Amino acid sequence: MQLDAARRADYLKAYERWQYDLQAVHRVLLDGEQMDPLHFVPLLRRESKSKEKYDEARETALGLPGGEESDDPFGETGKG
């Protein structure tokens, strides 16, 4: 599977940003880097937002449905 240049660039940009933000979280949580508590919540929010953007870019790159019930090829969205 070969992605077109725009999708590839979007995917890589989103992936690299998420990895950057995730590494910052890991430095605090896993490596014990000190951080002012007032800055920790925004750090987690940034990582969460960049993960969402990465997931969207990944879905687009893989041609997966965008989460709409009508896009579910198996008709099982929302069933538990």
N, CA, C and O atoms as a CHARMM CRD file, in Angstrom:
* protein
*
  320
    1    1 MET  N      0.85400  -1.18100   0.00000 PROA 1      0.00000
    2    1 MET  CA     0.00000   0.00000   0.00000 PROA 1      0.00000
    3    1 MET  C      0.89300   1.23500   0.00000 PROA 1      0.00000
    4    1 MET  O      1.75000   1.38900   0.87000 PROA 1      0.00000
    5    2 GLN  N      0.69200   2.09300  -0.95800 PROA 2      0.00000
    6    2 GLN  CA     1.47500   3.32900  -1.07600 PROA 2      0.00000
    7    2 GLN  C      0.56200   4.52100  -0.85800 PROA 2      0.00000
    8    2 GLN  O     -0.45000   4.66300  -1.54300 PROA 2      0.00000
    9    3 LEU  N      0.91300   5.37700   0.09200 PROA 3      0.00000
   10    3 LEU  CA     0.12600   6.58100   0.36400 PROA 3      0.00000
   11    3 LEU  C      0.53200   7.69900  -0.57300 PROA 3      0.00000
   12    3 LEU  O      1.68900   7.78900  -0.98500 PROA 3      0.00000
   13    4 ASP  N     -0.43000   8.55800  -0.91100 PROA 4      0.00000
   14    4 ASP  CA    -0.06700   9.73800  -1.68500 PROA 4      0.00000
   15    4 ASP  C      0.73600  10.68000  -0.78900 PROA 4      0.00000
   16    4 ASP  O      0.72400  10.53900   0.43300 PROA 4      0.00000
   17    5 ALA  N      1.41700  11.61800  -1.38400 PROA 5      0.00000
   18    5 ALA  CA     2.35300  12.48600  -0.65800 PROA 5      0.00000
   19    5 ALA  C      1.67600  13.27900   0.45800 PROA 5      0.00000
   20    5 ALA  O      2.24400  13.42600   1.54000 PROA 5      0.00000
   21    6 ALA  N      0.48200  13.78600   0.21100 PROA 6      0.00000
   22    6 ALA  CA    -0.20700  14.60400   1.21700 PROA 6      0.00000
   23    6 ALA  C     -0.60700  13.76100   2.42900 PROA 6      0.00000
   24    6 ALA  O     -0.39800  14.17500   3.56900 PROA 6      0.00000
   25    7 ARG  N     -1.17600  12.59000   2.18900 PROA 7      0.00000
   26    7 ARG  CA    -1.57300  11.72300   3.30800 PROA 7      0.00000
   27    7 ARG  C     -0.34900  11.24700   4.08600 PROA 7      0.00000
   28    7 ARG  O     -0.37200  11.16600   5.31400 PROA 7      0.00000
   29    8 ARG  N      0.69500  10.94200   3.36800 PROA 8      0.00000
   30    8 ARG  CA     1.93200  10.50200   4.01900 PROA 8      0.00000
   31    8 ARG  C      2.48400  11.60700   4.90900 PROA 8      0.00000
   32    8 ARG  O      2.87100  11.35500   6.05000 PROA 8      0.00000
   33    9 ALA  N      2.51800  12.81900   4.39200 PROA 9      0.00000
   34    9 ALA  CA     3.03000  13.95900   5.15800 PROA 9      0.00000
   35    9 ALA  C      2.15400  14.22700   6.38300 PROA 9      0.00000
   36    9 ALA  O      2.67400  14.48100   7.47000 PROA 9      0.00000
   37   10 ASP  N      0.83500  14.17100   6.21700 PROA 10     0.00000
   38   10 ASP  CA    -0.07700  14.38000   7.34400 PROA 10     0.00000
   39   10 ASP  C      0.12600  13.31000   8.41600 PROA 10     0.00000
   40   10 ASP  O      0.17700  13.60800   9.61000 PROA 10     0.00000
   41   11 TYR  N      0.24100  12.07700   7.97300 PROA 11     0.00000
   42   11 TYR  CA     0.43200  10.97100   8.90700 PROA 11     0.00000
   43   11 TYR  C      1.73900  11.14200   9.68200 PROA 11     0.00000
   44   11 TYR  O      1.75000  11.05000  10.91000 PROA 11     0.00000
   45   12 LEU  N      2.82900  11.38800   8.97600 PROA 12     0.00000
   46   12 LEU  CA     4.13300  11.52400   9.63200 PROA 12     0.00000
   47   12 LEU  C      4.17100  12.71000  10.58200 PROA 12     0.00000
   48   12 LEU  O      4.73400  12.61300  11.67200 PROA 12     0.00000
   49   13 LYS  N      3.58500  13.81400  10.18600 PROA 13     0.00000
   50   13 LYS  CA     3.54600  15.00100  11.05000 PROA 13     0.00000
   51   13 LYS  C      2.78000  14.69400  12.33700 PROA 13     0.00000
   52   13 LYS  O      3.23600  15.02800  13.43000 PROA 13     0.00000
   53   14 ALA  N      1.62500  14.06300  12.20500 PROA 14     0.00000
   54   14 ALA  CA     0.81200  13.72600  13.38400 PROA 14     0.00000
   55   14 ALA  C      1.53700  12.71000  14.27000 PROA 14     0.00000
   56   14 ALA  O      1.51700  12.82600  15.49500 PROA 14     0.00000
   57   15 TYR  N      2.16900  11.72500  13.65400 PROA 15     0.00000
   58   15 TYR  CA     2.89100  10.70100  14.42000 PROA 15     0.00000
   59   15 TYR  C      4.06900  11.31200  15.18100 PROA 15     0.00000
   60   15 TYR  O      4.26300  11.04000  16.36600 PROA 15     0.00000
   61   16 GLU  N      4.83900  12.12600  14.49700 PROA 16     0.00000
   62   16 GLU  CA     6.01100  12.74000  15.13000 PROA 16     0.00000
   63   16 GLU  C      5.60200  13.66300  16.26500 PROA 16     0.00000
   64   16 GLU  O      6.26700  13.68300  17.30100 PROA 16     0.00000
   65   17 ARG  N      4.53100  14.42700  16.10600 PROA 17     0.00000
   66   17 ARG  CA     4.07100  15.31400  17.16800 PROA 17     0.00000
   67   17 ARG  C      3.60000  14.51800  18.37700 PROA 17     0.00000
   68   17 ARG  O      3.91000  14.86400  19.51700 PROA 17     0.00000
   69   18 TRP  N      2.84400  13.44000  18.12000 PROA 18     0.00000
   70   18 TRP  CA     2.36700  12.61000  19.22300 PROA 18     0.00000
   71   18 TRP  C      3.54800  11.98100  19.96700 PROA 18     0.00000
   72   18 TRP  O      3.54700  11.94000  21.19700 PROA 18     0.00000
   73   19 GLN  N      4.53900  11.49900  19.24500 PROA 19     0.00000
   74   19 GLN  CA     5.70100  10.89900  19.88800 PROA 19     0.00000
   75   19 GLN  C      6.45700  11.92600  20.73500 PROA 19     0.00000
   76   19 GLN  O      6.93200  11.61100  21.82600 PROA 19     0.00000
   77   20 TYR  N      6.56400  13.14500  20.22800 PROA 20     0.00000
   78   20 TYR  CA     7.21600  14.22500  20.96500 PROA 20     0.00000
   79   20 TYR  C      6.48600  14.48600  22.28600 PROA 20     0.00000
   80   20 TYR  O      7.10700  14.57100  23.34500 PROA 20     0.00000
   81   21 ASP  N      5.15700  14.61100  22.20300 PROA 21     0.00000
   82   21 ASP  CA     4.36400  14.87400  23.40500 PROA 21     0.00000
   83   21 ASP  C      4.36400  13.67600  24.34700 PROA 21     0.00000
   84   21 ASP  O      4.41000  13.85100  25.56500 PROA 21     0.00000
   85   22 LEU  N      4.31300  12.47800  23.80900 PROA 22     0.00000
   86   22 LEU  CA     4.33800  11.27100  24.62700 PROA 22     0.00000
   87   22 LEU  C      5.67000  11.13300  25.36000 PROA 22     0.00000
   88   22 LEU  O      5.69400  10.72900  26.52300 PROA 22     0.00000
   89   23 GLN  N      6.75800  11.45700  24.70400 PROA 23     0.00000
   90   23 GLN  CA     8.06900  11.41400  25.36000 PROA 23     0.00000
   91   23 GLN  C      8.13200  12.38800  26.52700 PROA 23     0.00000
   92   23 GLN  O      8.73700  12.08600  27.55600 PROA 23     0.00000
   93   24 ALA  N      7.51200  13.55300  26.37600 PROA 24     0.00000
   94   24 ALA  CA     7.49000  14.52500  27.47200 PROA 24     0.00000
   95   24 ALA  C      6.72800  13.96500  28.67000 PROA 24     0.00000
   96   24 ALA  O      7.15700  14.13000  29.81200 PROA 24     0.00000
   97   25 VAL  N      5.60300  13.30600  28.41300 PROA 25     0.00000
   98   25 VAL  CA     4.83500  12.68000  29.49200 PROA 25     0.00000
   99   25 VAL  C      5.66600  11.58300  30.15100 PROA 25     0.00000
  100   25 VAL  O      5.69700  11.47900  31.37700 PROA 25     0.00000
  101   26 HSD  N      6.32600  10.78100  29.35800 PROA 26     0.00000
  102   26 HSD  CA     7.15600   9.69200  29.90000 PROA 26     0.00000
  103   26 HSD  C      8.30800  10.21300  30.74700 PROA 26     0.00000
  104   26 HSD  O      8.66600   9.60600  31.75600 PROA 26     0.00000
  105   27 ARG  N      8.88800  11.34100  30.33800 PROA 27     0.00000
  106   27 ARG  CA     9.97500  11.90400  31.14500 PROA 27     0.00000
  107   27 ARG  C      9.49500  12.23500  32.55100 PROA 27     0.00000
  108   27 ARG  O     10.23200  12.05800  33.52100 PROA 27     0.00000
  109   28 VAL  N      8.25900  12.71700  32.66000 PROA 28     0.00000
  110   28 VAL  CA     7.71100  13.06900  33.97000 PROA 28     0.00000
  111   28 VAL  C      7.26400  11.81300  34.72200 PROA 28     0.00000
  112   28 VAL  O      7.64000  11.61200  35.87700 PROA 28     0.00000
  113   29 LEU  N      6.46900  10.97700  34.07000 PROA 29     0.00000
  114   29 LEU  CA     5.88800   9.82000  34.75200 PROA 29     0.00000
  115   29 LEU  C      6.88100   8.68800  34.99800 PROA 29     0.00000
  116   29 LEU  O      6.86900   8.07000  36.06300 PROA 29     0.00000
  117   30 LEU  N      7.72400   8.42000  34.03500 PROA 30     0.00000
  118   30 LEU  CA     8.60900   7.25400  34.12800 PROA 30     0.00000
  119   30 LEU  C     10.01900   7.58500  34.59700 PROA 30     0.00000
  120   30 LEU  O     10.65100   6.78900  35.29100 PROA 30     0.00000
  121   31 ASP  N     10.50700   8.75500  34.21800 PROA 31     0.00000
  122   31 ASP  CA    11.89000   9.10500  34.54100 PROA 31     0.00000
  123   31 ASP  C     12.00100  10.04100  35.73600 PROA 31     0.00000
  124   31 ASP  O     13.10600  10.33100  36.19400 PROA 31     0.00000
  125   32 GLY  N     10.87900  10.51000  36.23900 PROA 32     0.00000
  126   32 GLY  CA    10.90300  11.35100  37.42500 PROA 32     0.00000
  127   32 GLY  C     11.30000  12.79000  37.20000 PROA 32     0.00000
  128   32 GLY  O     11.67300  13.48600  38.14400 PROA 32     0.00000
  129   33 GLU  N     11.22500  13.25400  35.94200 PROA 33     0.00000
  130   33 GLU  CA    11.53900  14.66100  35.67600 PROA 33     0.00000
  131   33 GLU  C     10.56600  15.53600  36.46000 PROA 33     0.00000
  132   33 GLU  O      9.36200  15.28000  36.48300 PROA 33     0.00000
  133   34 GLN  N     11.09900  16.55900  37.09500 PROA 34     0.00000
  134   34 GLN  CA    10.26900  17.45200  37.89700 PROA 34     0.00000
  135   34 GLN  C      9.50100  18.41400  36.99900 PROA 34     0.00000
  136   34 GLN  O     10.02800  18.93700  36.01800 PROA 34     0.00000
  137   35 MET  N      8.23500  18.63200  37.36700 PROA 35     0.00000
  138   35 MET  CA     7.41100  19.56500  36.62200 PROA 35     0.00000
  139   35 MET  C      6.45700  20.23800  37.59300 PROA 35     0.00000
  140   35 MET  O      5.90200  19.60300  38.49000 PROA 35     0.00000
  141   36 ASP  N      6.28100  21.50900  37.39900 PROA 36     0.00000
  142   36 ASP  CA     5.30900  22.27200  38.17700 PROA 36     0.00000
  143   36 ASP  C      3.93100  21.65200  37.96200 PROA 36     0.00000
  144   36 ASP  O      3.52800  21.45700  36.81500 PROA 36     0.00000
  145   37 PRO  N      3.19600  21.33800  39.02900 PROA 37     0.00000
  146   37 PRO  CA     1.87700  20.71400  38.86800 PROA 37     0.00000
  147   37 PRO  C      0.92200  21.50000  37.96900 PROA 37     0.00000
  148   37 PRO  O      0.06100  20.90900  37.31700 PROA 37     0.00000
  149   38 LEU  N      1.06500  22.81100  37.93100 PROA 38     0.00000
  150   38 LEU  CA     0.19600  23.62000  37.07200 PROA 38     0.00000
  151   38 LEU  C      0.44700  23.36200  35.58600 PROA 38     0.00000
  152   38 LEU  O     -0.41600  23.63200  34.75100 PROA 38     0.00000
  153   39 HSD  N      1.62800  22.84200  35.26300 PROA 39     0.00000
  154   39 HSD  CA     1.95700  22.56400  33.86300 PROA 39     0.00000
  155   39 HSD  C      1.70800  21.11200  33.47900 PROA 39     0.00000
  156   39 HSD  O      1.73300  20.76600  32.29800 PROA 39     0.00000
  157   40 PHE  N      1.46900  20.26200  34.47500 PROA 40     0.00000
  158   40 PHE  CA     1.29500  18.84300  34.18800 PROA 40     0.00000
  159   40 PHE  C     -0.02400  18.56000  33.45300 PROA 40     0.00000
  160   40 PHE  O     -0.04100  17.78800  32.49500 PROA 40     0.00000
  161   41 VAL  N     -1.10100  19.16600  33.88600 PROA 41     0.00000
  162   41 VAL  CA    -2.39200  18.93600  33.22800 PROA 41     0.00000
  163   41 VAL  C     -2.34400  19.39500  31.76300 PROA 41     0.00000
  164   41 VAL  O     -2.79800  18.65300  30.89200 PROA 41     0.00000
  165   42 PRO  N     -1.81500  20.58400  31.45900 PROA 42     0.00000
  166   42 PRO  CA    -1.70000  20.96300  30.05000 PROA 42     0.00000
  167   42 PRO  C     -0.81700  20.00000  29.24500 PROA 42     0.00000
  168   42 PRO  O     -1.07000  19.76200  28.06400 PROA 42     0.00000
  169   43 LEU  N      0.20800  19.45500  29.88600 PROA 43     0.00000
  170   43 LEU  CA     1.06000  18.46600  29.20900 PROA 43     0.00000
  171   43 LEU  C      0.23500  17.24100  28.82200 PROA 43     0.00000
  172   43 LEU  O      0.34600  16.74200  27.70200 PROA 43     0.00000
  173   44 LEU  N     -0.58200  16.76300  29.74100 PROA 44     0.00000
  174   44 LEU  CA    -1.43800  15.60600  29.45500 PROA 44     0.00000
  175   44 LEU  C     -2.46400  15.92900  28.36900 PROA 44     0.00000
  176   44 LEU  O     -2.75600  15.09200  27.51500 PROA 44     0.00000
  177   45 ARG  N     -3.00200  17.13200  28.40600 PROA 45     0.00000
  178   45 ARG  CA    -3.96800  17.53800  27.37300 PROA 45     0.00000
  179   45 ARG  C     -3.32400  17.59400  25.99000 PROA 45     0.00000
  180   45 ARG  O     -3.91000  17.14900  25.00200 PROA 45     0.00000
  181   46 ARG  N     -2.09800  18.15100  25.93000 PROA 46     0.00000
  182   46 ARG  CA    -1.38800  18.21500  24.64800 PROA 46     0.00000
  183   46 ARG  C     -1.16400  16.82100  24.08900 PROA 46     0.00000
  184   46 ARG  O     -1.37600  16.57300  22.90200 PROA 46     0.00000
  185   47 GLU  N     -0.72900  15.90500  24.96200 PROA 47     0.00000
  186   47 GLU  CA    -0.48400  14.53500  24.50700 PROA 47     0.00000
  187   47 GLU  C     -1.77800  13.90000  24.02500 PROA 47     0.00000
  188   47 GLU  O     -1.79300  13.21400  23.00300 PROA 47     0.00000
  189   48 SER  N     -2.86100  14.12500  24.75500 PROA 48     0.00000
  190   48 SER  CA    -4.14900  13.55600  24.38200 PROA 48     0.00000
  191   48 SER  C     -4.62100  14.09400  23.03000 PROA 48     0.00000
  192   48 SER  O     -5.09100  13.33100  22.18600 PROA 48     0.00000
  193   49 LYS  N     -4.49700  15.39000  22.82900 PROA 49     0.00000
  194   49 LYS  CA    -4.91100  16.00300  21.55800 PROA 49     0.00000
  195   49 LYS  C     -4.04100  15.52100  20.40100 PROA 49     0.00000
  196   49 LYS  O     -4.54600  15.24200  19.31400 PROA 49     0.00000
  197   50 SER  N     -2.73500  15.42400  20.63600 PROA 50     0.00000
  198   50 SER  CA    -1.87000  14.97000  19.55100 PROA 50     0.00000
  199   50 SER  C     -2.12700  13.49600  19.24200 PROA 50     0.00000
  200   50 SER  O     -1.97800  13.07600  18.09400 PROA 50     0.00000
  201   51 LYS  N     -2.51100  12.70500  20.24400 PROA 51     0.00000
  202   51 LYS  CA    -2.87400  11.29500  20.00700 PROA 51     0.00000
  203   51 LYS  C     -4.14900  11.22800  19.17900 PROA 51     0.00000
  204   51 LYS  O     -4.24700  10.40200  18.27200 PROA 51     0.00000
  205   52 GLU  N     -5.12600  12.07900  19.47200 PROA 52     0.00000
  206   52 GLU  CA    -6.35500  12.11300  18.67900 PROA 52     0.00000
  207   52 GLU  C     -6.05200  12.45500  17.22200 PROA 52     0.00000
  208   52 GLU  O     -6.59000  11.83200  16.30600 PROA 52     0.00000
  209   53 LYS  N     -5.19600  13.44000  17.01500 PROA 53     0.00000
  210   53 LYS  CA    -4.84200  13.83400  15.64300 PROA 53     0.00000
  211   53 LYS  C     -4.09700  12.71100  14.93300 PROA 53     0.00000
  212   53 LYS  O     -4.31000  12.47500  13.74400 PROA 53     0.00000
  213   54 TYR  N     -3.21900  12.01700  15.66400 PROA 54     0.00000
  214   54 TYR  CA    -2.52300  10.87500  15.07800 PROA 54     0.00000
  215   54 TYR  C     -3.52400   9.78100  14.70400 PROA 54     0.00000
  216   54 TYR  O     -3.45200   9.22500  13.60800 PROA 54     0.00000
  217   55 ASP  N     -4.45400   9.47000  15.60600 PROA 55     0.00000
  218   55 ASP  CA    -5.45100   8.43600  15.31800 PROA 55     0.00000
  219   55 ASP  C     -6.26900   8.78500  14.07900 PROA 55     0.00000
  220   55 ASP  O     -6.56000   7.91500  13.25800 PROA 55     0.00000
  221   56 GLU  N     -6.64000  10.05800  13.94400 PROA 56     0.00000
  222   56 GLU  CA    -7.38800  10.49100  12.75900 PROA 56     0.00000
  223   56 GLU  C     -6.54100  10.32300  11.49100 PROA 56     0.00000
  224   56 GLU  O     -7.03600   9.83400  10.47600 PROA 56     0.00000
  225   57 ALA  N     -5.29000  10.72100  11.55000 PROA 57     0.00000
  226   57 ALA  CA    -4.40600  10.58800  10.39000 PROA 57     0.00000
  227   57 ALA  C     -4.18500   9.11800  10.05400 PROA 57     0.00000
  228   57 ALA  O     -4.11500   8.74800   8.88200 PROA 57     0.00000
  229   58 ARG  N     -4.07700   8.28900  11.07400 PROA 58     0.00000
  230   58 ARG  CA    -3.88900   6.84700  10.86800 PROA 58     0.00000
  231   58 ARG  C     -5.12000   6.24100  10.20500 PROA 58     0.00000
  232   58 ARG  O     -4.99700   5.46500   9.25700 PROA 58     0.00000
  233   59 GLU  N     -6.30100   6.58900  10.69500 PROA 59     0.00000
  234   59 GLU  CA    -7.53700   6.08600  10.09600 PROA 59     0.00000
  235   59 GLU  C     -7.64300   6.50000   8.63800 PROA 59     0.00000
  236   59 GLU  O     -8.03400   5.70300   7.78500 PROA 59     0.00000
  237   60 THR  N     -7.29400   7.74100   8.35800 PROA 60     0.00000
  238   60 THR  CA    -7.33600   8.22500   6.98400 PROA 60     0.00000
  239   60 THR  C     -6.34200   7.46500   6.11400 PROA 60     0.00000
  240   60 THR  O     -6.67000   7.05100   5.00200 PROA 60     0.00000
  241   61 ALA  N     -5.13700   7.28400   6.61900 PROA 61     0.00000
  242   61 ALA  CA    -4.09800   6.59100   5.85800 PROA 61     0.00000
  243   61 ALA  C     -4.48600   5.14500   5.57100 PROA 61     0.00000
  244   61 ALA  O     -4.19400   4.61300   4.50000 PROA 61     0.00000
  245   62 LEU  N     -5.14800   4.51700   6.53900 PROA 62     0.00000
  246   62 LEU  CA    -5.53700   3.11800   6.37700 PROA 62     0.00000
  247   62 LEU  C     -6.89100   2.94900   5.69300 PROA 62     0.00000
  248   62 LEU  O     -7.30900   1.83300   5.38400 PROA 62     0.00000
  249   63 GLY  N     -7.56400   4.06600   5.46300 PROA 63     0.00000
  250   63 GLY  CA    -8.86800   4.00800   4.82200 PROA 63     0.00000
  251   63 GLY  C     -9.94900   3.46600   5.74000 PROA 63     0.00000
  252   63 GLY  O    -10.92500   2.87700   5.27300 PROA 63     0.00000
  253   64 LEU  N     -9.78500   3.65900   7.03500 PROA 64     0.00000
  254   64 LEU  CA   -10.76500   3.18000   7.99900 PROA 64     0.00000
  255   64 LEU  C    -11.91700   4.16300   8.12300 PROA 64     0.00000
  256   64 LEU  O    -11.75300   5.35600   7.86500 PROA 64     0.00000
  257   65 PRO  N    -13.08300   3.66400   8.51900 PROA 65     0.00000
  258   65 PRO  CA   -14.22000   4.56600   8.72200 PROA 65     0.00000
  259   65 PRO  C    -13.90500   5.60600   9.78600 PROA 65     0.00000
  260   65 PRO  O    -13.11300   5.34900  10.69300 PROA 65     0.00000
  261   66 GLY  N    -14.51400   6.76300   9.68300 PROA 66     0.00000
  262   66 GLY  CA   -14.25200   7.86000  10.60200 PROA 66     0.00000
  263   66 GLY  C    -15.05500   7.82900  11.88100 PROA 66     0.00000
  264   66 GLY  O    -15.05600   8.81400  12.61900 PROA 66     0.00000
  265   67 GLY  N    -15.72300   6.76300  12.16700 PROA 67     0.00000
  266   67 GLY  CA   -16.44500   6.65100  13.41300 PROA 67     0.00000
  267   67 GLY  C    -17.93800   6.88200  13.29000 PROA 67     0.00000
  268   67 GLY  O    -18.66800   6.70200  14.26500 PROA 67     0.00000
  269   68 GLU  N    -18.40900   7.27100  12.12500 PROA 68     0.00000
  270   68 GLU  CA   -19.84300   7.44000  11.91200 PROA 68     0.00000
  271   68 GLU  C    -20.49100   6.06300  11.87700 PROA 68     0.00000
  272   68 GLU  O    -19.94500   5.12700  11.29200 PROA 68     0.00000
  273   69 GLU  N    -21.64700   5.94200  12.50200 PROA 69     0.00000
  274   69 GLU  CA   -22.34200   4.65000  12.52500 PROA 69     0.00000
  275   69 GLU  C    -22.60500   4.14300  11.11500 PROA 69     0.00000
  276   69 GLU  O    -22.52000   2.94300  10.85400 PROA 69     0.00000
  277   70 SER  N    -22.92200   5.05300  10.21400 PROA 70     0.00000
  278   70 SER  CA   -23.21100   4.65300   8.83400 PROA 70     0.00000
  279   70 SER  C    -21.96700   4.13900   8.11000 PROA 70     0.00000
  280   70 SER  O    -22.07900   3.44800   7.09800 PROA 70     0.00000
  281   71 ASP  N    -20.77300   4.47700   8.62900 PROA 71     0.00000
  282   71 ASP  CA   -19.53000   4.03100   8.00800 PROA 71     0.00000
  283   71 ASP  C    -19.08800   2.65300   8.49800 PROA 71     0.00000
  284   71 ASP  O    -18.14900   2.07700   7.94700 PROA 71     0.00000
  285   72 ASP  N    -19.74800   2.11700   9.52300 PROA 72     0.00000
  286   72 ASP  CA   -19.35300   0.83200  10.08700 PROA 72     0.00000
  287   72 ASP  C    -19.67700  -0.27800   9.08700 PROA 72     0.00000
  288   72 ASP  O    -20.85100  -0.55900   8.84300 PROA 72     0.00000
  289   73 PRO  N    -18.64800  -0.91900   8.50100 PROA 73     0.00000
  290   73 PRO  CA   -18.91100  -1.92400   7.48900 PROA 73     0.00000
  291   73 PRO  C    -19.61500  -3.16200   8.03600 PROA 73     0.00000
  292   73 PRO  O    -20.18100  -3.94100   7.26900 PROA 73     0.00000
  293   74 PHE  N    -19.58500  -3.34900   9.35000 PROA 74     0.00000
  294   74 PHE  CA   -20.18800  -4.53200   9.94900 PROA 74     0.00000
  295   74 PHE  C    -21.53800  -4.23100  10.58700 PROA 74     0.00000
  296   74 PHE  O    -22.22800  -5.14700  11.03700 PROA 74     0.00000
  297   75 GLY  N    -21.92500  -2.94700  10.63200 PROA 75     0.00000
  298   75 GLY  CA   -23.20500  -2.56600  11.19700 PROA 75     0.00000
  299   75 GLY  C    -23.32200  -2.83000  12.68600 PROA 75     0.00000
  300   75 GLY  O    -24.41200  -3.06600  13.20600 PROA 75     0.00000
  301   76 GLU  N    -22.17500  -2.78700  13.36800 PROA 76     0.00000
  302   76 GLU  CA   -22.18000  -3.13100  14.79400 PROA 76     0.00000
  303   76 GLU  C    -21.83100  -1.96600  15.70100 PROA 76     0.00000
  304   76 GLU  O    -21.68200  -2.16700  16.90600 PROA 76     0.00000
  305   77 THR  N    -21.69500  -0.77500  15.18400 PROA 77     0.00000
  306   77 THR  CA   -21.33700   0.37600  16.01700 PROA 77     0.00000
  307   77 THR  C    -22.37200   0.55700  17.10300 PROA 77     0.00000
  308   77 THR  O    -23.57300   0.56700  16.83200 PROA 77     0.00000
  309   78 GLY  N    -21.90500   0.70200  18.33900 PROA 78     0.00000
  310   78 GLY  CA   -22.79700   0.96000  19.44400 PROA 78     0.00000
  311   78 GLY  C    -23.37900  -0.29000  20.08500 PROA 78     0.00000
  312   78 GLY  O    -24.04600  -0.20500  21.11500 PROA 78     0.00000
  313   79 LYS  N    -23.13500  -1.43700  19.49100 PROA 79     0.00000
  314   79 LYS  CA   -23.64200  -2.67000  20.08400 PROA 79     0.00000
  315   79 LYS  C    -22.63700  -3.19500  21.09000 PROA 79     0.00000
  316   79 LYS  O    -21.43600  -3.19700  20.82000 PROA 79     0.00000
  317   80 GLY  N    -23.09900  -3.63100  22.22400 PROA 80     0.00000
  318   80 GLY  CA   -22.19400  -4.08300  23.25400 PROA 80     0.00000
  319   80 GLY  C    -22.41000  -5.46200  23.55900 PROA 80     0.00000
  320   80 GLY  O    -21.72600  -6.01900  24.41700 PROA 80     0.00000
